[in-house]
């Protein structure tokens, strides 16, 4: 799905996760859509493709000057588009050494309960043990990976 995002300061790299402040839904950035070879690519943007369009180059430059860009995004755990005027923020689940409960499992991500009012998301590639289940907990360890643990922080071996 394609979305127009305003107030983009430094671009979004492929794989970054955006979260709606209003709905709590998540989307993974796939790529930025460029309409002209004259558009500036942000440092760190990993995949950009040229999309043929008959848009006015002055309009494209005006949008660039106002930090308005189009991105291809992929919903995580749902099929919804962000609402018009939805406030999307870059999100990362903080790597803490406390157990976080897995409350849902999506194709590539685990949905984690951060506290009573908030959730976090973790890509499955960061889990040492790939057979996580809803109700398990994950805890950060020092090698960038997270381990499956029980709610007391004891390692789970499956």
Buried (B, 14 or more C-beta within 10 A) or exposed (E): EEBEBEEBEEBBBBEBBBBBEEEEBBBBBBBBBBBEEEBEEBEEBEEBEEBEEEEEEEEBBEBBEEEBBBBBBEBBBEEEBBEEEBEBEEBEBEBEEEBBBBEBBBEBBBBBBBEEEEBBBBBEEBBEBEEBEEEBBBBBBEEEBBBBBEEEEEEBEE
